[in-house]
Amino acid sequence: MKSLPSLKNLFYLVNLHQEQNFNRAAKVCFVSQSTLSSGIQNLEEQLGHQLIERDHKSFMFTAIGEEVVQRARKILTDVDDLVELVKNQGEPMTGDIRLGCIPTIAPFLLSRVIRQCQQSYPAMSLLLKEDTTERLLDALGKGELDLLILALPVDTSGYHSMKVGKDPFKMVIHKDLAGEIHQPIDYQALPDESIFLLQSEHCITGHAITACQLGDSAKVNPFAATSLHTLVQMVNSKLGTTFLPQMAIDAGILNDTDLVVMTPPGEAPYRDIGLVWRQTTSRILTFRTLGLMIQKLLTKEEQ
């Protein structure tokens, strides 16, 4: 049997690509810089191709090196999945789950998910990461996360997804301004730049625009907030109105404010809440069981 690259050296290569610095990569791998460098040189010798172009000050990955990194990530992820498959054989609701969640869901749902997991599956641990949809999907693809909770729809090509609930949007406005809003609500009657939304990298902005049919961009204020809590403070200062997910309202985001909730016109606008995981994972039963658990939590919320 021909000599195959070691997983250890592939691990070194992937982390060097991630860190773009030999010293930082060595610390991540818990080895010396010379050990990491020797491992990558050994990998190049085994493959018979240069993966990194070096000089005394810098380095860059070759074209084939970039391809090897992408293949190595998948190999390492598949090995992790294989280990988890064997370790959890017959006991799917055990072990660590690296769970990613977007900021417009995490503060309002994760605490309940963790409590329910602790009660129902005490042998399972959820390791949490909060970030934007784009970064979470990237981390999932690289094998750095196992499972995501996202607001759908988003492009999940290459992944499996499972819808676990609907989260309606509600319009909120200061109580002193509510009397100026005629029913049913007509967005065209609102002042220009009076609707405040999150920054574009937060998918809830696109979901709100689509779901609430906010077709007139002149009504949207150019200032974009960084969080739902910032939106609440701006609207509480009588600067305009915004749209919040029911999940956040139920969690008390409007407590200690003078804001009132109004139902947008037309068909009830909403976003779908879903789980996303890699197609190659060995823990489908685990993730679907978690999905059903979260589905029950969200169903209780609607009642």
DRENBATI-522511 format. One record per residue (C-alpha): residue number from 1; x, y, z negated; residue in three letters; chain. Coordinates in nm, 3 decimals. Layout:
BEGIN
<lomi NUM <X Y Z> ALA A>
...
# end
This chain:
BEGIN
<lomi 1 <0.000 0.000 0.000> MET A>
<lomi 2 <0.141 0.336 0.099> LYS A>
<lomi 3 <0.234 0.589 -0.168> SER A>
<lomi 4 <-0.059 0.818 -0.247> LEU A>
<lomi 5 <-0.049 1.170 -0.394> PRO A>
<lomi 6 <-0.098 1.176 -0.769> SER A>
<lomi 7 <-0.406 1.342 -0.915> LEU A>
<lomi 8 <-0.174 1.534 -1.145> LYS A>
<lomi 9 <0.006 1.700 -0.855> ASN A>
<lomi 10 <-0.323 1.778 -0.680> LEU A>
<lomi 11 <-0.436 1.937 -1.007> PHE A>
<lomi 12 <-0.122 2.151 -1.011> TYR A>
<lomi 13 <-0.183 2.264 -0.653> LEU A>
<lomi 14 <-0.548 2.357 -0.711> VAL A>
<lomi 15 <-0.465 2.560 -1.020> ASN A>
<lomi 16 <-0.180 2.741 -0.847> LEU A>
<lomi 17 <-0.422 2.837 -0.571> HIS A>
<lomi 18 <-0.672 2.952 -0.832> GLN A>
<lomi 19 <-0.425 3.159 -1.034> GLU A>
<lomi 20 <-0.197 3.272 -0.747> GLN A>
<lomi 21 <0.085 3.279 -1.000> ASN A>
<lomi 22 <0.321 2.997 -1.103> PHE A>
<lomi 23 <0.348 3.104 -1.466> ASN A>
<lomi 24 <-0.028 3.138 -1.520> ARG A>
<lomi 25 <-0.098 2.812 -1.336> ALA A>
<lomi 26 <0.155 2.628 -1.552> ALA A>
<lomi 27 <-0.016 2.758 -1.868> LYS A>
<lomi 28 <-0.355 2.643 -1.739> VAL A>
<lomi 29 <-0.209 2.298 -1.671> CYS A>
<lomi 30 <-0.025 2.291 -2.009> PHE A>
<lomi 31 <0.311 2.221 -1.845> VAL A>
<lomi 32 <0.630 2.418 -1.784> SER A>
<lomi 33 <0.666 2.624 -1.470> GLN A>
<lomi 34 <0.945 2.397 -1.349> SER A>
<lomi 35 <0.727 2.087 -1.397> THR A>
<lomi 36 <0.446 2.243 -1.195> LEU A>
<lomi 37 <0.683 2.354 -0.920> SER A>
<lomi 38 <0.846 2.009 -0.902> SER A>
<lomi 39 <0.504 1.842 -0.887> GLY A>
<lomi 40 <0.398 2.052 -0.590> ILE A>
<lomi 41 <0.729 1.991 -0.412> GLN A>
<lomi 42 <0.679 1.618 -0.468> ASN A>
<lomi 43 <0.331 1.650 -0.318> LEU A>
<lomi 44 <0.473 1.822 -0.010> GLU A>
<lomi 45 <0.729 1.543 0.031> GLU A>
<lomi 46 <0.462 1.274 0.004> GLN A>
<lomi 47 <0.235 1.446 0.257> LEU A>
<lomi 48 <0.520 1.537 0.488> GLY A>
<lomi 49 <0.405 1.899 0.529> HIS A>
<lomi 50 <0.486 2.235 0.376> GLN A>
<lomi 51 <0.191 2.354 0.166> LEU A>
<lomi 52 <0.344 2.676 0.032> ILE A>
<lomi 53 <0.580 2.927 0.193> GLU A>
<lomi 54 <0.817 3.059 -0.075> ARG A>
<lomi 55 <1.079 3.327 -0.112> ASP A>
<lomi 56 <1.250 3.455 -0.425> HIS A>
<lomi 57 <0.970 3.705 -0.500> LYS A>
<lomi 58 <0.643 3.565 -0.370> SER A>
<lomi 59 <0.465 3.274 -0.206> PHE A>
<lomi 60 <0.168 3.206 0.019> MET A>
<lomi 61 <-0.028 2.895 0.111> PHE A>
<lomi 62 <0.014 2.762 0.463> THR A>
<lomi 63 <-0.291 2.685 0.677> ALA A>
<lomi 64 <-0.260 2.313 0.601> ILE A>
<lomi 65 <-0.201 2.404 0.236> GLY A>
<lomi 66 <-0.537 2.583 0.223> GLU A>
<lomi 67 <-0.705 2.277 0.373> GLU A>
<lomi 68 <-0.535 2.045 0.123> VAL A>
<lomi 69 <-0.653 2.266 -0.165> VAL A>
<lomi 70 <-1.014 2.239 -0.049> GLN A>
<lomi 71 <-0.988 1.860 -0.012> ARG A>
<lomi 72 <-0.807 1.831 -0.347> ALA A>
<lomi 73 <-1.086 2.021 -0.526> ARG A>
<lomi 74 <-1.339 1.770 -0.396> LYS A>
<lomi 75 <-1.121 1.476 -0.492> ILE A>
<lomi 76 <-1.074 1.605 -0.847> LEU A>
<lomi 77 <-1.446 1.676 -0.880> THR A>
<lomi 78 <-1.533 1.327 -0.756> ASP A>
<lomi 79 <-1.290 1.176 -1.006> VAL A>
<lomi 80 <-1.448 1.377 -1.289> ASP A>
<lomi 81 <-1.790 1.254 -1.179> ASP A>
<lomi 82 <-1.660 0.896 -1.168> LEU A>
<lomi 83 <-1.529 0.924 -1.524> VAL A>
<lomi 84 <-1.861 1.071 -1.641> GLU A>
<lomi 85 <-2.053 0.794 -1.465> LEU A>
<lomi 86 <-1.862 0.523 -1.649> VAL A>
<lomi 87 <-1.855 0.706 -1.982> LYS A>
<lomi 88 <-2.230 0.769 -1.979> ASN A>
<lomi 89 <-2.334 0.438 -1.828> GLN A>
<lomi 90 <-2.674 0.353 -1.978> GLY A>
<lomi 91 <-2.672 0.677 -2.180> GLU A>
<lomi 92 <-2.738 0.962 -1.936> PRO A>
<lomi 93 <-2.823 1.221 -2.202> MET A>
<lomi 94 <-2.480 1.226 -2.363> THR A>
<lomi 95 <-2.154 1.413 -2.312> GLY A>
<lomi 96 <-2.074 1.768 -2.204> ASP A>
<lomi 97 <-2.268 1.961 -1.939> ILE A>
<lomi 98 <-2.104 2.276 -1.805> ARG A>
<lomi 99 <-2.409 2.492 -1.742> LEU A>
<lomi 100 <-2.409 2.820 -1.551> GLY A>
<lomi 101 <-2.691 3.072 -1.565> CYS A>
<lomi 102 <-2.758 3.418 -1.420> ILE A>
<lomi 103 <-2.782 3.723 -1.653> PRO A>
<lomi 104 <-3.150 3.788 -1.580> THR A>
<lomi 105 <-3.240 3.444 -1.715> ILE A>
<lomi 106 <-2.969 3.352 -1.969> ALA A>
<lomi 107 <-3.066 3.586 -2.260> PRO A>
<lomi 108 <-3.433 3.492 -2.236> PHE A>
<lomi 109 <-3.420 3.115 -2.186> LEU A>
<lomi 110 <-3.092 2.956 -2.288> LEU A>
<lomi 111 <-3.141 2.976 -2.665> SER A>
<lomi 112 <-3.463 2.775 -2.632> ARG A>
<lomi 113 <-3.296 2.527 -2.397> VAL A>
<lomi 114 <-3.009 2.475 -2.643> ILE A>
<lomi 115 <-3.244 2.427 -2.939> ARG A>
<lomi 116 <-3.455 2.175 -2.748> GLN A>
<lomi 117 <-3.144 1.987 -2.634> CYS A>
<lomi 118 <-3.014 1.969 -2.989> GLN A>
<lomi 119 <-3.345 1.823 -3.102> GLN A>
<lomi 120 <-3.408 1.585 -2.812> SER A>
<lomi 121 <-3.052 1.495 -2.704> TYR A>
<lomi 122 <-2.814 1.545 -2.999> PRO A>
<lomi 123 <-2.536 1.353 -2.821> ALA A>
<lomi 124 <-2.530 1.613 -2.541> MET A>
<lomi 125 <-2.344 1.945 -2.552> SER A>
<lomi 126 <-2.415 2.240 -2.323> LEU A>
<lomi 127 <-2.111 2.453 -2.238> LEU A>
<lomi 128 <-2.244 2.784 -2.109> LEU A>
<lomi 129 <-2.124 3.037 -1.853> LYS A>
<lomi 130 <-2.317 3.349 -1.750> GLU A>
<lomi 131 <-2.241 3.509 -1.412> ASP A>
<lomi 132 <-2.391 3.621 -1.083> THR A>
<lomi 133 <-2.549 3.372 -0.843> THR A>
<lomi 134 <-2.266 3.398 -0.592> GLU A>
<lomi 135 <-1.992 3.332 -0.848> ARG A>
<lomi 136 <-2.183 3.048 -1.012> LEU A>
<lomi 137 <-2.237 2.872 -0.680> LEU A>
<lomi 138 <-1.867 2.912 -0.604> ASP A>
<lomi 139 <-1.776 2.760 -0.943> ALA A>
<lomi 140 <-2.021 2.474 -0.886> LEU A>
<lomi 141 <-1.865 2.400 -0.547> GLY A>
<lomi 142 <-1.517 2.397 -0.702> LYS A>
<lomi 143 <-1.626 2.153 -0.973> GLY A>
<lomi 144 <-1.582 2.409 -1.251> GLU A>
<lomi 145 <-1.953 2.382 -1.342> LEU A>
<lomi 146 <-2.191 2.087 -1.336> ASP A>
<lomi 147 <-2.534 2.248 -1.327> LEU A>
<lomi 148 <-2.686 2.592 -1.263> LEU A>
<lomi 149 <-3.006 2.766 -1.365> ILE A>
<lomi 150 <-3.088 3.018 -1.091> LEU A>
<lomi 151 <-3.373 3.227 -0.961> ALA A>
<lomi 152 <-3.491 3.094 -0.627> LEU A>
<lomi 153 <-3.496 3.134 -0.337> PRO A>
<lomi 154 <-3.122 3.148 -0.274> VAL A>
<lomi 155 <-2.913 2.968 -0.014> ASP A>
<lomi 156 <-2.835 2.633 -0.176> THR A>
<lomi 157 <-2.710 2.460 0.139> SER A>
<lomi 158 <-2.505 2.157 0.042> GLY A>
<lomi 159 <-2.661 2.132 -0.303> TYR A>
<lomi 160 <-2.966 1.968 -0.456> HIS A>
<lomi 161 <-3.221 2.191 -0.629> SER A>
<lomi 162 <-3.522 2.135 -0.851> MET A>
<lomi 163 <-3.787 2.397 -0.923> LYS A>
<lomi 164 <-3.878 2.403 -1.292> VAL A>
<lomi 165 <-4.115 2.698 -1.318> GLY A>
<lomi 166 <-4.247 3.031 -1.197> LYS A>
<lomi 167 <-4.162 3.365 -1.355> ASP A>
<lomi 168 <-4.407 3.646 -1.264> PRO A>
<lomi 169 <-4.295 4.006 -1.213> PHE A>
<lomi 170 <-4.468 4.285 -1.402> LYS A>
<lomi 171 <-4.443 4.659 -1.352> MET A>
<lomi 172 <-4.349 4.855 -1.665> VAL A>
<lomi 173 <-4.376 5.228 -1.724> ILE A>
<lomi 174 <-4.379 5.473 -2.014> HIS A>
<lomi 175 <-4.721 5.499 -2.177> LYS A>
<lomi 176 <-4.725 5.876 -2.118> ASP A>
<lomi 177 <-4.693 5.821 -1.743> LEU A>
<lomi 178 <-4.926 5.524 -1.715> ALA A>
<lomi 179 <-5.232 5.747 -1.680> GLY A>
<lomi 180 <-5.087 5.891 -1.360> GLU A>
<lomi 181 <-5.088 5.548 -1.193> ILE A>
<lomi 182 <-5.413 5.483 -1.010> HIS A>
<lomi 183 <-5.558 5.133 -1.000> GLN A>
<lomi 184 <-5.507 4.929 -0.795> PRO A>
<lomi 185 <-5.144 5.039 -0.781> ILE A>
<lomi 186 <-5.036 5.195 -0.454> ASP A>
<lomi 187 <-4.658 5.208 -0.422> TYR A>
<lomi 188 <-4.684 5.471 -0.150> GLN A>
<lomi 189 <-4.844 5.705 -0.402> ALA A>
<lomi 190 <-4.542 5.685 -0.634> LEU A>
<lomi 191 <-4.287 5.967 -0.621> PRO A>
<lomi 192 <-3.975 5.908 -0.412> ASP A>
<lomi 193 <-3.682 5.755 -0.605> GLU A>
<lomi 194 <-3.909 5.662 -0.896> SER A>
<lomi 195 <-3.853 5.284 -0.888> ILE A>
<lomi 196 <-3.538 5.164 -1.064> PHE A>
<lomi 197 <-3.375 4.828 -0.985> LEU A>
<lomi 198 <-3.060 4.633 -1.068> LEU A>
<lomi 199 <-2.738 4.637 -0.869> GLN A>
<lomi 200 <-2.758 4.440 -0.545> SER A>
<lomi 201 <-2.540 4.153 -0.667> GLU A>
<lomi 202 <-2.819 4.058 -0.907> HIS A>
<lomi 203 <-3.053 3.840 -0.702> CYS A>
<lomi 204 <-3.353 3.963 -0.900> ILE A>
<lomi 205 <-3.334 4.289 -0.703> THR A>
<lomi 206 <-3.398 4.110 -0.375> GLY A>
<lomi 207 <-3.661 3.890 -0.535> HIS A>
<lomi 208 <-3.846 4.190 -0.678> ALA A>
<lomi 209 <-3.835 4.381 -0.350> ILE A>
<lomi 210 <-3.968 4.079 -0.161> THR A>
<lomi 211 <-4.222 3.959 -0.416> ALA A>
<lomi 212 <-4.361 4.305 -0.488> CYS A>
<lomi 213 <-4.348 4.407 -0.121> GLN A>
<lomi 214 <-4.142 4.720 -0.184> LEU A>
<lomi 215 <-4.098 4.804 0.181> GLY A>
<lomi 216 <-4.038 5.178 0.145> ASP A>
<lomi 217 <-3.677 5.227 0.036> SER A>
<lomi 218 <-3.746 5.598 -0.027> ALA A>
<lomi 219 <-3.935 5.495 -0.340> LYS A>
<lomi 220 <-3.628 5.318 -0.485> VAL A>
<lomi 221 <-3.384 5.527 -0.688> ASN A>
<lomi 222 <-3.023 5.503 -0.559> PRO A>
<lomi 223 <-2.897 5.451 -0.914> PHE A>
<lomi 224 <-2.864 5.077 -0.978> ALA A>
<lomi 225 <-2.855 4.944 -1.332> ALA A>
<lomi 226 <-2.621 4.669 -1.452> THR A>
<lomi 227 <-2.874 4.486 -1.672> SER A>
<lomi 228 <-3.244 4.455 -1.748> LEU A>
<lomi 229 <-3.183 4.622 -2.084> HIS A>
<lomi 230 <-3.041 4.927 -1.904> THR A>
<lomi 231 <-3.350 4.939 -1.682> LEU A>
<lomi 232 <-3.572 4.935 -1.989> VAL A>
<lomi 233 <-3.386 5.227 -2.146> GLN A>
<lomi 234 <-3.407 5.432 -1.827> MET A>
<lomi 235 <-3.778 5.375 -1.787> VAL A>
<lomi 236 <-3.834 5.439 -2.157> ASN A>
<lomi 237 <-3.677 5.781 -2.095> SER A>
<lomi 238 <-3.966 5.858 -1.856> LYS A>
<lomi 239 <-3.741 5.850 -1.548> LEU A>
<lomi 240 <-3.971 5.624 -1.350> GLY A>
<lomi 241 <-4.083 5.263 -1.336> THR A>
<lomi 242 <-3.934 4.920 -1.277> THR A>
<lomi 243 <-4.024 4.553 -1.241> PHE A>
<lomi 244 <-3.935 4.299 -1.508> LEU A>
<lomi 245 <-3.972 3.921 -1.515> PRO A>
<lomi 246 <-4.235 3.793 -1.755> GLN A>
<lomi 247 <-3.968 3.579 -1.919> MET A>
<lomi 248 <-3.787 3.890 -2.041> ALA A>
<lomi 249 <-4.109 4.054 -2.159> ILE A>
<lomi 250 <-4.208 3.744 -2.355> ASP A>
<lomi 251 <-3.863 3.741 -2.516> ALA A>
<lomi 252 <-3.926 4.090 -2.656> GLY A>
<lomi 253 <-3.725 4.313 -2.424> ILE A>
<lomi 254 <-3.991 4.584 -2.461> LEU A>
<lomi 255 <-3.990 4.577 -2.841> ASN A>
<lomi 256 <-3.934 4.919 -3.000> ASP A>
<lomi 257 <-4.010 5.098 -2.674> THR A>
<lomi 258 <-4.307 5.303 -2.553> ASP A>
<lomi 259 <-4.344 5.102 -2.234> LEU A>
<lomi 260 <-4.665 4.940 -2.114> VAL A>
<lomi 261 <-4.705 4.649 -1.875> VAL A>
<lomi 262 <-4.902 4.675 -1.553> MET A>
<lomi 263 <-4.983 4.400 -1.304> THR A>
<lomi 264 <-4.857 4.470 -0.949> PRO A>
<lomi 265 <-5.120 4.468 -0.672> PRO A>
<lomi 266 <-5.200 4.181 -0.438> GLY A>
<lomi 267 <-5.099 3.821 -0.491> GLU A>
<lomi 268 <-4.921 3.781 -0.822> ALA A>
<lomi 269 <-4.549 3.833 -0.742> PRO A>
<lomi 270 <-4.304 3.590 -0.900> TYR A>
<lomi 271 <-3.964 3.426 -0.874> ARG A>
<lomi 272 <-3.904 3.051 -0.895> ASP A>
<lomi 273 <-3.670 2.920 -1.164> ILE A>
<lomi 274 <-3.466 2.622 -1.050> GLY A>
<lomi 275 <-3.177 2.390 -1.129> LEU A>
<lomi 276 <-2.897 2.339 -0.876> VAL A>
<lomi 277 <-2.629 2.068 -0.871> TRP A>
<lomi 278 <-2.383 1.911 -0.628> ARG A>
<lomi 279 <-2.511 1.640 -0.395> GLN A>
<lomi 280 <-2.217 1.418 -0.488> THR A>
<lomi 281 <-2.276 1.418 -0.864> THR A>
<lomi 282 <-2.329 1.092 -1.052> SER A>
<lomi 283 <-2.550 1.261 -1.312> ARG A>
<lomi 284 <-2.871 1.309 -1.116> ILE A>
<lomi 285 <-3.080 1.135 -1.384> LEU A>
<lomi 286 <-2.930 1.363 -1.650> THR A>
<lomi 287 <-3.004 1.679 -1.454> PHE A>
<lomi 288 <-3.357 1.577 -1.360> ARG A>
<lomi 289 <-3.431 1.493 -1.724> THR A>
<lomi 290 <-3.303 1.835 -1.829> LEU A>
<lomi 291 <-3.514 1.988 -1.552> GLY A>
<lomi 292 <-3.830 1.824 -1.687> LEU A>
<lomi 293 <-3.744 1.949 -2.036> MET A>
<lomi 294 <-3.701 2.308 -1.911> ILE A>
<lomi 295 <-4.019 2.272 -1.708> GLN A>
<lomi 296 <-4.210 2.196 -2.027> LYS A>
<lomi 297 <-4.055 2.497 -2.201> LEU A>
<lomi 298 <-4.160 2.728 -1.920> LEU A>
<lomi 299 <-4.508 2.574 -1.904> THR A>
<lomi 300 <-4.557 2.647 -2.276> LYS A>
<lomi 301 <-4.449 3.004 -2.206> GLU A>
<lomi 302 <-4.723 3.047 -1.945> GLU A>
<lomi 303 <-4.996 2.919 -2.177> GLN A>
# end
